[in-house]
């Protein structure tokens, strides 16, 4: 590579040299390098001292024809190259010249435009200069003035320092004087011994002195307020006294003291009014406050009105009667509300007493029920009486003075009491629901974790609530309605535009549905309890490998015990229903269907034979067309009805559990035995014998359907086993039987 | 006797149901029932004998010929998956083909579950103490235990439901609680302490919504995101039919004021045996119980996401969630199935072996019209199983005109047609004695 590159380089170098030599006319430079005479070689062609003839000669001499020819070719090519290079150079130079001319031309034109601009600039600079001169001259005057002022200020400051101290002394002296005067006047004002006239004068003087009288006034008012509370205390004592001992002398005494203190208050009021003639509003407020409190305390004392009259004398502009009316409104409203809430509390207390005492073995539902009943009735009566009897004298007194006031007030009272009862019964209903734990939503939402809801709500409580609801519906509400009617018979009040606030019908409806709900809940709870027993009974043993029945199974005892407990509970609370035992004939032809007892036994025996099968088909078709047995009727508020319902439900559960099992012959016989044993006590307990019979049969039918080999025990054996069981229970607890 | 009925979901051409008998002493059968196109007749499409009494039956959701049963043979419990042979219309009752036996259970088997929302070669079986996942291979006719987990001795599982929204979630019911299991880890994820649940069903439309039926307190609707309290509660069923009148305006007003989703309607509550959510219309719940009645409930949609909105709507909503109560049953109703093909049709099965479907001739376009329809009596179709000689009775009740026809369904002939257009439903009971009819 290097060998090839070198010649190339050399060639290029030569060319460059040639061209540069063309431009540089200085021959000495090249001369010094190459002396022409020194060597006559072919290279001399590049030097300045090139002699073509000599070169030719040398060339001809040295080389042969071929070399010459080659030389010729080379030379020709070289010459051509040089020619083109020269041309290129010339062209380039020409180009540069042209562009230079053009540049000069554009420069020329640009400079022509610039001249105008320069002239403008000059103008502007001139104008700026003139402006700044103007500003300078105009500000000069002001600067002078400021300097002058500054000098004056300094002067003044010096002067002030001298005059200060003497003025201050004067001011202090005068203020002190005023203070002493005010103090004296205040003393005069507060001392009760001074005459009202002079006190009033003192106030006027104080006012003239620009003293804040309001402050004083409030102080005085406070004093009055203290006086008031003292008065109330007396009042309270008086009322408690009179409550405690009804001696007339004592009462008279108390009344006398009350009167005296009242008079004092009135006196003070009068004085106050004279002193501060413009402060009636506060006084009125104060006295209404007093009256309100008094009303609350002495709702049943006739003294209030006299007090009102007394105060009215003092403050005639106050229109105290109106205030009294309002105060009475508030007071009575509060009173009614508190009475009702107390009542609810009482009722729930008496109900809860039972839950708390449940640990003690002896808690009587009856007692609870009676207590609650009494609370409800007594409480409502109390409210009524307090409302209607005792304000009476008041009203009667009022009657002499202001008739319209009485009527107004009475109307309101009626409204409140009625509305109050409405609300009361409503909230009582809610409360009942809450107690029964039914309103789970509320407790869930509000996160109330009462101890009450933690434990399972007692079924007994539910029953009590049910009965209580009925009681309220049946007797409490009519009585309250009656009472309301009696108390307001002569009322003739205008408030009946919107209809009466107390709607007994609605309340009755609410309580009826609540009662029903509770009754159902009770039945449900009890049934569930027994269902669990039954379920355990059926899931534990292996019925397919059951052993021959030897005795009545003990679950029957549990079952009966549970029922016994229920009937005891129910007996305490629910009334005895009409005795109307449903015998088979009563329930219509449907119950005496193919399922009746003797027929069924036949059927069971025959059911394995072909004839039995056709019989089965028949019963099946019979079922299709049989009227649905009216087994389950509405639960009523009688002990029989409730117990019967529970028994029915349990027997149905029994049947359902049986259907889940498969029995061998002994298992079937065991069930048969148990059912046989149950038949008598259940029939005694339940009101509807026919239905119980039917359901017991159903259980046996269900068992036989689920039995691999349904051969029933013969009745003598059944009887024997049942008798044995009865004898054993008799022996175990002789006193109860 | 019979307890279970299942909708044949894979049958897209017909509305059909599968049911099986429960009889200790006699031969047991599986009935394939089809509702005729007019909805007025239930036709027995297939009658197959089954070795023992059937306690649980469910149809495979992707193959109409496959179903599972749980049976009890007097001594032991068993579960199997069966295939209906292709012998439709033949007179002799053909044998069912047993695809697989699910015998890995040690105690009482409760139910076999399929996943309803798609093809899944798995099924779940539940016994009192264990949860088993089976992988099925229908071509090789084998089933293997994929995983099993013991819940524990004392829980006494009673059943379960497979979440249609999540193939890995299963809800199990036990004596004291509802348990939620994850099938991937086979671990218990969550529990709701709620005793005595009899039956459980997922809402197929709405996620997180679960409906349970209990012995004691009726029907609860749960929102699984808030498992502390049920979002709704219905009185469910009692041993007798009782229309609760307790939803007085006063009560509802109070509930509206409380900013909670909880809505309580009290009535009697005992022994609700089955509960099913409608596959199409959410909030429509069917329940059956020992009071020989089927109740149709409408759960308010307030169990959903925005309580504020539902609060506003509440006053306008129906005050009583009970849409209708169908009481034309003679015995306790244990089996319920909505038709997934025509979701305005449901079938119910009472213990005495009567299948009653209720359908409406007009196809409802909206839920509201559907509800209005359900409030009136539609077409009752009754089909009776569990007897040697099979009788089907078809009642077409259209307000005043009643047509009653009995027929021997095997031969599909009308044996006793009678048209009594002047009698009402209530008068049915006064018909000629059954003895006269059967002769």
Boltz contact constraints between the chains, C-beta under 6 A:
constraints:
  - contact:
      token1: [A, 441]
      token2: [B, 258]
      max_distance: 6.0
  - contact:
      token1: [A, 441]
      token2: [B, 262]
      max_distance: 6.0
  - contact:
      token1: [A, 445]
      token2: [B, 258]
      max_distance: 6.0
  - contact:
      token1: [A, 445]
      token2: [B, 260]
      max_distance: 6.0
  - contact:
      token1: [A, 513]
      token2: [B, 248]
      max_distance: 6.0
  - contact:
      token1: [A, 517]
      token2: [B, 246]
      max_distance: 6.0
  - contact:
      token1: [A, 528]
      token2: [B, 216]
      max_distance: 6.0
  - contact:
      token1: [A, 617]
      token2: [B, 387]
      max_distance: 6.0
  - contact:
      token1: [A, 621]
      token2: [B, 434]
      max_distance: 6.0
  - contact:
      token1: [A, 622]
      token2: [B, 434]
      max_distance: 6.0
  - contact:
      token1: [A, 623]
      token2: [B, 330]
      max_distance: 6.0
  - contact:
      token1: [A, 625]
      token2: [B, 431]
      max_distance: 6.0
  - contact:
      token1: [A, 625]
      token2: [B, 434]
      max_distance: 6.0
  - contact:
      token1: [A, 627]
      token2: [B, 429]
      max_distance: 6.0
  - contact:
      token1: [A, 632]
      token2: [B, 240]
      max_distance: 6.0
  - contact:
      token1: [A, 649]
      token2: [B, 239]
      max_distance: 6.0
  - contact:
      token1: [A, 652]
      token2: [B, 239]
      max_distance: 6.0
  - contact:
      token1: [A, 656]
      token2: [B, 290]
      max_distance: 6.0
  - contact:
      token1: [A, 662]
      token2: [B, 24]
      max_distance: 6.0
  - contact:
      token1: [A, 706]
      token2: [B, 24]
      max_distance: 6.0
  - contact:
      token1: [A, 708]
      token2: [B, 24]
      max_distance: 6.0
  - contact:
      token1: [A, 708]
      token2: [B, 74]
      max_distance: 6.0
